[in-house]
Amino acid sequence: MSTFAKPENALKRAEELIHVGQKQAALQALHDLITSRRYKSWQKPLEKIMMKYVELCVDLRQGRFAKDGLIQYRIVCQQVNVSSLEEVIKHFMQLSNEKAEEARNQAQALEDALDVVDLEADKRPEDLMLSYVRGEKGKERSDREFVTPWFKFLWETYRTVLEILRNNSKLEALYAMTAHKAFQFCKQYKRATEFRRLCEIIRNHLANLNKYRDQRDRPDLTAPETCQLYLDTRVEQLKIATELSLWQEAFRSVEDIHGLMSMVKRTPKPSVLVVYYAKLTEIFWISESHLYHAYAWLKLFNLQKSFNKKLTQKDLQILASSVLLAALSVTPYDHKYGASHHELENEKDRSLRMANLFNFSFDSKRENREMVSRASLLSELAAKGVISCASQEVKDLYNLMEHEFLPLDLASKVQPLLSKISTIGGKLSAASSVPEIQLSQYQSALEKLTTLRVLQQASRIFQSMKIDMLSRMIPFFDSNVVEKMAVDAVKHNFVAMKVNHLSGAVHFGKMDIESDALGSHLCVFTDSLNKARSLIHPPVHKPSKLGENFSLAGVVEKEHKRLLARKSIIEKRKEDLERQILEKEKVEESKRLSIQKKSADEERERLLKDQRLRQQQRISQEIKDKDKRAAEKIIEDFQKINKKGEKILIEGDMTKQSAMEVVRTRQIRERDEMEKKLQKLAKKMDHLERAKRQEEAPLIEEAFQKRLQEEKILHEQEQLREIELSKQHHVGDLQEKNRLSRLLEHKNAFQERIVQRREAEFSSLRKEREERISQLISSRKRERETVRKLMYYLNMEEQRIQRVREEEEARKHEEEERKKREEAETKLKLDAIAAIQREKEREVEEKKEKERREALLRAADPPDARPTATIAPPAAAPGSNKFVPRHRRGGEGSSQRTAVAPEAADRWDARQEAPHAREVRPLCQDALPLQEADRWSRRPLRQDVPPARQEAPPARQPDGAPPAGSTTDRWRPGGGSRPSANSSSASSSSTGWRKN
């Protein structure tokens, strides 16, 4: 360890080592100087040494050296010059920030470089193995190795500074500034782990501050400035926690703020409370504590209305709407129903804990606090006029939810209101601390509330309902989600209902729920089994041999009771004995603990007394040393100022007071001597000045009279010279006038000619200008007229083109509509014709099959067994042109027809009975008179015998007419008929019918 006579020598030695590249040795030399016991009093060179020391610590990233040096420097300058410590710490943090920013600017892949979960953790073994297995030294690894260490060092810097300044009342502002910078560091680089550690560090600092109240430099939390600094730090902590989405840490920050206010018994400023309640709304909404979320909104609304003078009516309306919607989002039933006693107690403690966060009343009695609930919250909103300040859509929604009874139409009326409410929101213009309000976040909760209200109101008027109808009544969710909500509502006794999926119905009403009987189902099952056993094997009652007066069962029962009583007495005696033993042990343990505590207290008092004594001795010695140094400095300064160079001898232990007395005596004596010298000099100068003035007075008078005579003579001479010069100038002027008088007439004539010529030129120029102006005006008029006519023509032409275009578009549109309509009609008619044709072909096929079968039957039967009577051919009714079904054409032969004929007949009858059906032609075209034939008579629909299918279409006739048996398109627009190239004969299959 190096020793230096003066601190400046250590600084010079460190600079020499730095110049030769040995920064570590320089740092060690300065560290030895700072931690040495030789320099326990603050000096000005120590500040320069500390500046150089922290620079070396930052360059070498030696955080532990920096912490040790700053702790030692705090001990040195705590009572003398604490501002020096503040400057050193600021310089230390500035250098760390600059190095970190420099490393960040040099790295081009900052996100990859900061991909570290914990800045305080060392490298994992798998990371080291992976780095060596890869074998490449790319830019990503270089960035990681270069940037991350600097950010680790910056984080360590913040921790070190906070640890040093935690119990220093003179550097509270610097402590708060460091905490704010650390919060910004965590926010900027998304360091969630470091933020949690930072919050825990600050929380522990405050806890230790309250635990150890006897510290000398402890900050006073009752002071307004100190309390405000600590409160601002917690508020900033709350903001950063919400921005990083660390909601658990945010809730702890809220509890820290409330605990700090409860500790100092002081209500914070309204601006701080606005941030407090605004963040509480976010925290409770994320945690799905809708009741406390609504209560926080109510507190925020009251604060804004009371203290924000710039709040506009629109902002007040948005705030009131948020409060009311938050209150409506609370579930309308109590979650405590059916809970156990332990759960109820926990919920009660939790409610009290949450309720404490909303008011800063420091009353610890539970009976003086009011429990919050949905009903009390809504009544408070109505009493304070919050509902009247809300928007009209929110008011209508509130009335529908709370006051209207519309089980069938509630969801349909709520849905448009929710769509309107979801569009309301935005940033408040006059409340910067309030976050951006979006009412759409309450939509899901309001839809759930609507579902519960529909179930509640439906259970009052319906006994049962189809599940499909219930799903139509609730359009927000599907049936599974609605069923889950219903189960939760039934569990908390909000509605009584059952869902029967087997019958697809929902049953309402007061009924036994299966969950209520689960507790005793084993007992019921046991009783049922005992009854069944008794019925199957009934017990046999034997007559008693001892007689009716003596019952063995009674004796056994009495003996059993006596044994039970004896057993209970023995157990009670055992318990009493154990209790006495435990009490005796407790007494002995308490005595031992009291003796141990007493000895520990005595030892602690002795140690505290020794520590106080040593502290007092150290303080007194420091005061004496400080007093001596101050006396030496006063005498040294006086000797520097004194010009005589007299030395003051210090006799023994001179104190600061005695030194000041000696210096004051010397100064008074020198001042008296100086005053005497000045008085003597002033008197001498006064006599000298008086004698000098007496001697010079007659000489001044004589010089004045002589100068007066000289000035008078000089004035008279100047006047005579001026008169002579004036006469000479007058004579010369008269001669010049006579010489120029001969030219006066020529001058006037020349002037007149010039004036006349200029007047003529002016007249001609003015005339030319007027003509030019008139020509310009006429030409511009013609141009305007031409432009006007051209614009008119262009407008008319454009209107005509637009009109023609519109007419053309209308015509095209009408043409397209007409074509579509005609094509649809043609398609329908062709489909009908094709269906008729297919039916007829099927009938012909059936007829041929029937004739073939009959021929086979006649060929198989003997000649004598054949019937003599023949089947009469079907004949149409006389005088009727309608089609006669086959089953009505003959008598006995109709019974031998197949089962297809009635179906065909029914089909034809259906076509006859249709509203737009036309009369159907008979099988033979010749049977229909020409005067009664309709448009179907223009082509044969059916032949007696269906022709065979053809592979190619029939050839055209020489005159261009369609071939025989072909079908013409009678439904072409315009009434004309044209043969189709793709059409086949009338007797072909239905695939031959095509649209032209």
PyMOL commands that set and color helices and strands:
alter all, ss='L'
color gray80, all
select helices_A, chain A and resi 7-19+23-34+44-60+63-77+82-106+110-113+125-134+139-165+169-188+192-211+224-243+247-264+270-286+290-307+313-328+341-356+366-368+374-384+386-389+392-402+410-421+439-461+467-473+479-491+514-516+518-536+552-641+656-860+863-865+886-888+892-896+900-913+925-927+930-932+935-938+990-992
alter helices_A, ss='H'
color red, helices_A
select strands_A, chain A and resi 425-426+437-438+464-466+497-500+505-508+968-969+978-979
alter strands_A, ss='S'
color yellow, strands_A
deselect
rebuild
show_as cartoon
